[in-house]
Amino acid sequence: MAVPAALAGLQAEANCPICLDYLRDPVTTECGHNFCRCCIQRSWADLKDRFPCPVCRHACQERHLRSNTQLGRVIDIAKLLYVTRTKKRRLEEEHLCEKHNQVLTLFCEEDFQVLCPKCTQPPDHQGHLVRPMEEAASHHRQRLSHYIRQLKRQVADVQKLVATQDRKLLELREKVQYQSEKLTSEFEHLNECVDREQEAVLARLAEEERDIQQKLCANITALSDHVFTVRRLLNQVAERSVMSEVKLLTGVRRIQDRCAGLKPPALYSFRLRTEGCSLPPQYLALQKVIQKFGQEVSLDPETAHPNLLVSEDKKSVTFVRRKPGVPQNPKRFLMDLVMLGSEGFDGGRHYWEVQVGDKREWAVGLCKDPLSRKGKRPSSGGNRCWRIQLQDGGYVAQGAAPVSLALKEKPKGVGIYLDYELGEISFYSLNDRSHIHSFMDIFSEVLKPYFCVGHDSKPLTICAVRDYEL
């Protein structure tokens, strides 16, 4: 009994952990594991800086692969022993039924039992599909061969996933480094107050990196554990497939159930949250940004509510009680006194200013284009519009949820700053360039300037960006 087990163990040790076949041109890594030279080179083909061992994940250097010719000769001997032992076993082994003391020559496909001719007499196994043992063994060897191919493919697929997750770790470090450098360069222009904000933002970014890194490492561990489980099951299936008919068929149902129920862990994907900072406008850094990204914005008359009158230069809009001869337009707002700007933004940084004066009602900001119209207010609950507004004497920042604003001074005008890639929309009072409010979001659609006029007759005007002295 010890010889077959020893031969099966020798055969398992002679297999490559990657292709699960006999080692060809075996090489040894620094951590002591053996692989086919072509298998380990193919496993490291897309890697540059880090070469993990597929078995223990030890970081190796690709040039440190040592040929193992002695192991190659041992494998040749193992192949020869396996062929000789298989032929001898077929000639020598003959099993008897414990109940009837007759040769076991049949197999019941319903009960997965090896039988002798007397075992098939009624009532036992009556109506069951009973095959000759050689026919049944041939059938189930084919099924086990099918599972072997499936398991080999699964091992290869999961190893590819492990390599993908390894690359994602490098991608995570690069993205974090890029954002850290970008944030640091912006914070260099700020004073001690903004330095405290920089520290908080980088801490959040580092915390997110640690969290994602832990999840990625946990996912890689789960995938590696699954590979180990599949390999162990594969070895068991391989051992079972070369056993005698009785031993092969005795436990074949449990083996097949385990093979059919194997599922790899889900692949974890991450999306690094974009961090940013709200720059107080009194600082020179933001002043330079405003001067550099000042945007010429104009009104789009086709979107204006029928009671809105747009100036010829498309810079000013006023509410009027009656406005005859307004043509129908599917772009036009019908319920709210709203219109959009002509410009659409799908990237970059942009800044413009709107004069609101002493108007009792107004709202300015950005919205996604196109909006839901036909008498419906643009959806702010679904993050489709980001604006600040004066209504019923109070100031509100309206985004995913309304936020009440406590302003020390009533603004005569509002500056609007969009950083599309950073996902930031900020508002500033033109009285003293003080910061009013900022929205942070993820943008993927075209954004357009948004204007709500109110029912008073005073105009809402887009003004040229002025060069303020600090």
C-alpha positions as CSV (number, residue, x, y, z in Angstrom):
1,M,0.0,0.0,0.0
2,A,2.9,2.3,0.6
3,V,4.4,1.9,-2.8
4,P,1.4,3.3,-4.8
5,A,1.2,6.3,-2.4
6,A,4.9,6.9,-2.7
7,L,4.7,6.8,-6.6
8,A,1.7,9.1,-6.6
9,G,3.6,11.5,-4.3
10,L,6.7,11.4,-6.5
11,Q,4.5,12.1,-9.5
12,A,2.9,15.1,-7.8
13,E,6.3,16.5,-6.8
14,A,7.6,16.1,-10.4
15,N,4.8,18.4,-11.7
16,C,5.3,22.1,-12.4
17,P,3.1,24.3,-10.1
18,I,2.1,26.4,-13.1
19,C,1.2,24.0,-15.9
20,L,0.7,21.0,-13.5
21,D,2.5,18.7,-16.0
22,Y,5.9,17.1,-15.7
23,L,8.6,19.7,-15.4
24,R,10.3,20.5,-18.7
25,D,13.8,22.1,-18.5
26,P,13.3,22.7,-14.7
27,V,14.7,25.8,-13.1
28,T,14.9,26.8,-9.4
29,T,14.1,30.3,-8.0
30,E,15.9,31.9,-5.1
31,C,13.1,30.7,-2.7
32,G,13.7,27.1,-3.7
33,H,10.6,26.3,-5.8
34,N,10.9,24.6,-9.2
35,F,9.1,25.5,-12.5
36,C,9.4,24.8,-16.2
37,R,11.6,27.5,-17.6
38,C,9.0,28.6,-20.2
39,C,6.2,28.6,-17.6
40,I,8.0,30.9,-15.1
41,Q,9.2,33.2,-17.9
42,R,5.7,33.5,-19.2
43,S,4.3,34.2,-15.7
44,W,6.7,37.1,-15.4
45,A,6.3,38.4,-18.9
46,D,4.3,41.5,-18.1
47,L,6.2,42.4,-14.8
48,K,9.0,44.9,-14.6
49,D,10.1,45.7,-11.0
50,R,8.7,42.9,-8.9
51,F,8.8,39.2,-9.8
52,P,6.7,37.2,-7.2
53,C,7.1,33.4,-6.9
54,P,3.8,31.9,-8.0
55,V,3.9,29.5,-5.0
56,C,5.1,31.6,-2.0
57,R,4.9,35.2,-3.4
58,H,8.6,35.8,-2.5
59,A,10.0,38.7,-4.6
60,C,12.6,37.2,-6.9
61,Q,15.0,38.6,-9.5
62,E,14.3,37.3,-12.9
63,R,18.0,36.7,-13.7
64,H,18.4,34.4,-10.6
65,L,16.9,31.2,-12.3
66,R,19.2,28.2,-11.8
67,S,18.9,25.2,-14.2
68,N,18.2,22.0,-12.3
69,T,19.5,19.1,-14.5
70,Q,19.6,16.6,-11.7
71,L,15.8,17.2,-11.1
72,G,15.3,16.7,-14.8
73,R,16.8,13.2,-14.6
74,V,14.7,12.4,-11.6
75,I,11.6,13.3,-13.5
76,D,12.5,11.0,-16.4
77,I,12.9,8.1,-13.8
78,A,9.5,9.1,-12.3
79,K,7.8,8.9,-15.7
80,L,9.3,5.4,-16.3
81,L,8.3,4.1,-12.9
82,Y,4.7,5.4,-13.4
83,V,4.3,3.5,-16.7
84,T,5.9,0.3,-15.3
85,R,3.7,0.4,-12.2
86,T,0.5,1.0,-14.1
87,K,1.1,-2.0,-16.3
88,K,2.0,-4.3,-13.4
89,R,-1.0,-3.1,-11.3
90,R,-3.4,-4.0,-14.1
91,L,-2.1,-7.5,-14.2
92,E,-1.9,-8.1,-10.5
93,E,-4.9,-6.5,-9.0
94,E,-8.1,-8.5,-8.8
95,H,-10.7,-7.6,-6.1
96,L,-13.4,-9.8,-4.6
97,C,-16.8,-8.8,-3.3
98,E,-16.8,-8.9,0.5
99,K,-20.4,-10.1,0.6
100,H,-20.4,-12.9,-2.1
101,N,-16.6,-13.5,-2.5
102,Q,-16.9,-13.1,-6.3
103,V,-14.8,-11.0,-8.6
104,L,-16.0,-7.4,-8.8
105,T,-16.8,-6.8,-12.5
106,L,-19.8,-4.4,-12.5
107,F,-20.5,-0.8,-11.5
108,C,-23.8,0.8,-10.5
109,E,-24.1,4.3,-12.0
110,E,-27.1,5.1,-9.7
111,D,-25.4,4.3,-6.4
112,F,-21.8,4.7,-7.5
113,Q,-20.9,1.2,-6.2
114,V,-18.6,-1.6,-7.5
115,L,-20.6,-4.9,-7.7
116,C,-20.2,-8.6,-8.5
117,P,-22.8,-10.4,-10.6
118,K,-24.7,-11.6,-7.5
119,C,-25.0,-8.0,-6.2
120,T,-27.2,-7.2,-9.1
121,Q,-29.9,-9.7,-8.2
122,P,-33.2,-8.3,-7.1
123,P,-34.1,-6.3,-5.1
124,D,-30.7,-4.6,-4.8
125,H,-29.9,-2.2,-7.7
126,Q,-33.1,-3.2,-9.5
127,G,-33.8,-0.8,-12.4
128,H,-30.4,0.9,-12.0
129,L,-27.9,1.4,-14.8
130,V,-25.2,-1.2,-14.2
131,R,-22.2,-1.3,-16.5
132,P,-19.1,-3.6,-16.8
133,M,-16.3,-2.2,-14.7
134,E,-14.0,-1.5,-17.5
135,E,-16.6,0.4,-19.4
136,A,-17.6,2.4,-16.3
137,A,-14.0,3.1,-15.4
138,S,-13.3,4.3,-19.0
139,H,-16.4,6.6,-18.8
140,H,-15.4,8.1,-15.4
141,R,-11.7,8.5,-16.4
142,Q,-13.0,10.7,-19.3
143,R,-15.0,12.7,-16.9
144,L,-12.0,13.1,-14.5
145,S,-9.8,14.1,-17.5
146,H,-12.4,16.8,-18.2
147,Y,-12.2,18.0,-14.7
148,I,-8.4,18.0,-14.9
149,R,-8.5,20.3,-17.9
150,Q,-11.0,22.6,-16.2
151,L,-8.9,22.8,-13.1
152,K,-5.7,23.5,-15.0
153,R,-7.5,26.3,-16.9
154,Q,-8.9,27.7,-13.6
155,V,-5.4,27.7,-12.0
156,A,-4.0,29.5,-15.0
157,D,-6.9,32.0,-15.0
158,V,-6.6,32.7,-11.3
159,Q,-2.8,33.2,-11.6
160,K,-3.5,35.8,-14.2
161,L,-5.8,37.5,-11.8
162,V,-3.1,37.4,-9.1
163,A,-0.7,39.1,-11.6
164,T,-3.3,41.7,-12.4
165,Q,-3.7,42.5,-8.7
166,D,0.0,42.8,-8.4
167,R,0.1,45.4,-11.1
168,K,-2.8,47.2,-9.5
169,L,-0.7,47.6,-6.3
170,L,1.9,49.4,-8.5
171,E,-0.9,51.4,-10.2
172,L,-2.2,52.4,-6.8
173,R,1.2,53.6,-5.7
174,E,1.7,55.6,-8.9
175,K,-1.8,57.3,-8.6
176,V,-1.3,58.1,-5.0
177,Q,2.2,59.6,-5.7
178,Y,0.7,61.6,-8.6
179,Q,-2.1,63.1,-6.5
180,S,0.3,63.7,-3.6
181,E,2.7,65.7,-5.8
182,K,-0.2,67.6,-7.3
183,L,-1.7,68.5,-3.9
184,T,1.7,69.4,-2.5
185,S,2.5,71.8,-5.4
186,E,-0.8,73.6,-4.8
187,F,-0.3,73.9,-1.1
188,E,3.2,75.4,-1.5
189,H,1.5,78.8,-2.2
190,L,-0.6,78.8,1.0
191,N,0.1,80.0,4.5
192,E,-0.1,78.1,7.8
193,C,-3.9,77.9,7.7
194,V,-3.9,76.1,4.4
195,D,-1.0,73.9,5.5
196,R,-3.3,72.4,8.1
197,E,-5.8,71.6,5.3
198,Q,-3.0,70.0,3.3
199,E,-2.1,67.7,6.2
200,A,-5.8,66.6,6.6
201,V,-6.2,65.9,2.9
202,L,-3.0,63.9,2.6
203,A,-3.9,62.0,5.7
204,R,-7.3,61.0,4.1
205,L,-5.4,60.0,0.9
206,A,-3.0,57.9,2.9
207,E,-5.8,56.3,4.8
208,E,-7.6,55.5,1.6
209,E,-4.4,54.0,0.2
210,R,-4.0,51.8,3.3
211,D,-7.6,50.7,3.1
212,I,-7.4,49.9,-0.7
213,Q,-4.0,48.2,-0.2
214,Q,-5.4,46.0,2.6
215,K,-8.3,45.0,0.4
216,L,-6.1,44.3,-2.6
217,C,-3.7,42.3,-0.5
218,A,-6.7,40.4,1.1
219,N,-8.0,39.7,-2.4
220,I,-4.6,38.5,-3.6
221,T,-4.4,36.2,-0.5
222,A,-7.9,34.9,-1.2
223,L,-6.9,34.2,-4.8
224,S,-3.7,32.5,-3.8
225,D,-5.5,30.4,-1.2
226,H,-7.9,29.4,-4.0
227,V,-5.0,28.4,-6.2
228,F,-3.7,26.3,-3.4
229,T,-7.1,24.6,-2.9
230,V,-7.4,24.0,-6.6
231,R,-3.9,22.6,-6.8
232,R,-4.5,20.3,-3.8
233,L,-7.8,19.1,-5.4
234,L,-6.0,18.6,-8.7
235,N,-3.4,16.4,-7.1
236,Q,-6.2,14.4,-5.5
237,V,-8.0,14.1,-8.8
238,A,-4.7,13.1,-10.5
239,E,-4.0,10.5,-7.9
240,R,-7.6,9.2,-8.1
241,S,-7.5,9.0,-11.9
242,V,-4.6,6.5,-11.8
243,M,-5.9,4.3,-9.1
244,S,-7.5,0.9,-9.6
245,E,-11.1,0.7,-10.8
246,V,-12.4,0.0,-7.3
247,K,-10.5,2.8,-5.6
248,L,-11.2,5.2,-8.4
249,L,-15.0,4.5,-8.4
250,T,-15.4,4.3,-4.6
251,G,-14.9,8.0,-4.0
252,V,-15.5,9.4,-7.5
253,R,-18.8,11.1,-6.6
254,R,-17.3,13.2,-3.8
255,I,-14.4,14.2,-6.0
256,Q,-16.7,15.2,-8.9
257,D,-18.9,17.2,-6.5
258,R,-15.9,19.1,-5.2
259,C,-14.7,19.8,-8.7
260,A,-18.0,21.0,-9.9
261,G,-18.5,23.3,-6.9
262,L,-15.2,25.2,-7.1
263,K,-15.6,28.9,-7.6
264,P,-12.8,31.5,-7.5
265,P,-13.1,34.6,-5.3
266,A,-14.4,37.7,-6.9
267,L,-11.8,40.1,-8.3
268,Y,-11.6,43.3,-6.2
269,S,-11.4,46.6,-8.2
270,F,-10.8,50.0,-6.7
271,R,-11.4,53.5,-7.7
272,L,-9.2,56.1,-5.9
273,R,-11.3,59.0,-4.6
274,T,-10.1,62.3,-5.9
275,E,-9.0,64.6,-3.1
276,G,-8.9,68.4,-3.5
277,C,-8.7,71.6,-1.5
278,S,-10.7,74.7,-1.5
279,L,-8.3,77.6,-1.9
280,P,-9.3,80.9,-0.1
281,P,-9.4,83.6,-2.8
282,Q,-7.3,86.1,-0.8
283,Y,-4.2,84.1,-1.6
284,L,-2.1,84.9,-4.5
285,A,-2.2,81.3,-5.8
286,L,-5.9,81.4,-6.4
287,Q,-5.7,84.8,-7.9
288,K,-3.3,83.5,-10.5
289,V,-5.7,80.6,-11.2
290,I,-8.6,83.1,-11.8
291,Q,-6.5,85.2,-14.1
292,K,-5.3,82.2,-16.0
293,F,-8.6,80.4,-16.4
294,G,-11.0,83.3,-16.8
295,Q,-13.8,82.2,-19.2
296,E,-15.9,84.2,-21.6
297,V,-19.5,83.0,-20.9
298,S,-22.6,84.0,-22.8
299,L,-26.3,83.2,-22.4
300,D,-28.2,80.7,-24.6
301,P,-31.6,82.4,-25.6
302,E,-33.0,79.1,-26.9
303,T,-33.1,77.7,-23.3
304,A,-34.6,80.9,-21.7
305,H,-38.1,80.7,-20.1
306,P,-40.7,82.6,-22.1
307,N,-40.7,85.4,-19.6
308,L,-37.0,86.0,-19.7
309,L,-35.6,88.8,-21.9
310,V,-32.0,88.3,-23.1
311,S,-29.9,91.3,-24.2
312,E,-28.4,91.5,-27.7
313,D,-24.9,90.8,-26.5
314,K,-26.2,87.7,-24.6
315,K,-24.7,88.9,-21.3
316,S,-27.7,90.1,-19.4
317,V,-31.2,88.6,-18.7
318,T,-34.3,90.2,-17.1
319,F,-37.7,89.0,-16.1
320,V,-40.6,90.6,-17.9
321,R,-44.4,90.1,-17.4
322,R,-45.2,89.8,-21.1
323,K,-43.0,88.8,-23.9
324,P,-44.8,88.3,-27.2
325,G,-43.6,86.2,-30.1
326,V,-41.5,83.6,-28.2
327,P,-41.0,80.6,-30.6
328,Q,-41.4,77.1,-29.2
329,N,-38.2,75.2,-28.6
330,P,-37.6,71.8,-27.0
331,K,-34.6,73.3,-25.1
332,R,-36.7,76.0,-23.4
333,F,-37.5,75.9,-19.7
334,L,-41.2,76.2,-19.2
335,M,-41.8,76.3,-15.4
336,D,-38.8,77.9,-13.7
337,L,-37.3,81.3,-14.7
338,V,-34.2,79.5,-15.8
339,M,-31.8,79.5,-18.7
340,L,-28.4,78.0,-19.5
341,G,-25.1,79.3,-20.9
342,S,-24.0,78.6,-24.5
343,E,-20.7,77.1,-23.4
344,G,-20.4,73.4,-22.4
345,F,-17.4,72.2,-20.3
346,D,-16.2,68.5,-20.4
347,G,-12.7,69.1,-19.0
348,G,-10.2,71.7,-17.8
349,R,-10.5,74.7,-15.4
350,H,-12.8,77.6,-16.0
351,Y,-13.8,80.8,-14.0
352,W,-16.5,83.4,-14.7
353,E,-18.4,86.1,-12.7
354,V,-22.1,87.0,-12.5
355,Q,-23.4,90.3,-11.2
356,V,-26.5,89.9,-9.1
357,G,-26.8,93.4,-7.5
358,D,-29.8,93.9,-5.2
359,K,-32.0,91.2,-6.7
360,R,-34.3,89.5,-4.2
361,E,-34.2,86.1,-5.9
362,W,-31.4,84.4,-8.0
363,A,-29.4,81.2,-8.5
364,V,-26.2,80.6,-10.4
365,G,-24.0,77.6,-10.9
366,L,-23.6,74.6,-13.2
367,C,-25.8,71.7,-14.4
368,K,-25.4,68.6,-16.5
369,D,-26.6,68.9,-20.1
370,P,-29.2,67.9,-21.2
371,L,-31.6,68.5,-18.3
372,S,-35.1,67.2,-17.8
373,R,-37.4,70.0,-19.0
374,K,-41.0,70.1,-20.3
375,G,-42.2,71.9,-17.2
376,K,-40.0,70.1,-14.7
377,R,-37.4,71.6,-12.5
378,P,-33.8,70.4,-13.2
379,S,-33.1,67.5,-10.9
380,S,-30.8,68.6,-8.1
381,G,-31.6,65.6,-5.9
382,G,-29.8,63.4,-8.4
383,N,-26.7,65.7,-8.4
384,R,-27.6,67.1,-11.8
385,C,-27.2,70.7,-10.7
386,W,-24.8,72.5,-8.4
387,R,-25.8,76.1,-7.5
388,I,-26.0,78.7,-4.8
389,Q,-29.2,80.7,-4.6
390,L,-31.0,83.5,-2.7
391,Q,-34.6,82.6,-1.9
392,D,-36.9,84.0,0.8
393,G,-34.1,86.1,2.2
394,G,-31.7,83.1,2.8
395,Y,-28.7,81.7,1.0
396,V,-28.6,78.0,0.2
397,A,-26.0,75.7,-1.6
398,Q,-28.1,73.3,-3.6
399,G,-26.4,70.1,-4.7
400,A,-27.2,66.5,-3.6
401,A,-28.8,68.0,-0.5
402,P,-29.5,71.7,0.4
403,V,-26.9,73.4,2.7
404,S,-27.8,76.7,4.4
405,L,-25.1,79.4,4.1
406,A,-24.4,82.0,6.8
407,L,-22.9,84.9,4.8
408,K,-21.6,88.0,6.7
409,E,-22.3,90.3,3.8
410,K,-24.8,90.1,0.9
411,P,-22.7,89.5,-2.3
412,K,-23.3,91.9,-5.2
413,G,-21.8,89.4,-7.5
414,V,-20.6,85.8,-7.6
415,G,-17.4,84.2,-9.0
416,I,-17.8,80.6,-10.2
417,Y,-14.8,78.3,-10.5
418,L,-14.9,74.8,-12.1
419,D,-12.0,72.3,-12.0
420,Y,-13.6,69.4,-14.0
421,E,-10.9,66.8,-13.5
422,L,-10.6,67.5,-9.7
423,G,-14.4,67.4,-9.5
424,E,-14.7,70.8,-7.8
425,I,-17.2,73.7,-8.2
426,S,-16.5,76.7,-6.0
427,F,-18.3,80.0,-5.4
428,Y,-16.8,83.3,-4.3
429,S,-18.3,86.7,-3.3
430,L,-17.1,89.5,-5.5
431,N,-17.3,91.9,-2.6
432,D,-14.1,90.8,-1.1
433,R,-13.3,87.6,-3.0
434,S,-14.2,85.5,0.0
435,H,-15.0,81.8,-0.4
436,I,-18.8,81.0,-0.2
437,H,-19.1,77.3,-0.8
438,S,-17.5,74.4,-2.7
439,F,-19.0,71.2,-4.2
440,M,-16.9,68.1,-4.7
441,D,-18.2,65.4,-7.1
442,I,-17.2,63.2,-10.0
443,F,-18.1,64.6,-13.5
444,S,-18.5,62.5,-16.6
445,E,-20.9,64.6,-18.7
446,V,-20.9,68.1,-20.3
447,L,-21.6,70.9,-17.8
448,K,-23.3,74.2,-18.6
449,P,-23.5,77.5,-16.7
450,Y,-26.9,77.7,-15.0
451,F,-28.9,80.9,-14.3
452,C,-32.2,81.4,-12.4
453,V,-33.5,85.0,-12.5
454,G,-36.4,85.4,-10.1
455,H,-39.5,87.5,-10.4
456,D,-38.1,91.0,-9.9
457,S,-37.3,93.2,-12.9
458,K,-33.6,93.7,-12.0
459,P,-31.2,92.1,-14.4
460,L,-28.7,89.3,-13.8
461,T,-25.5,90.0,-15.8
462,I,-22.4,88.1,-16.8
463,C,-19.5,90.5,-16.3
464,A,-16.0,90.4,-17.5
465,V,-13.4,88.9,-15.1
466,R,-11.6,91.9,-13.5
467,D,-7.9,92.0,-12.5
468,Y,-8.2,92.6,-8.8
469,E,-5.4,94.1,-6.7
470,L,-4.6,92.2,-3.6
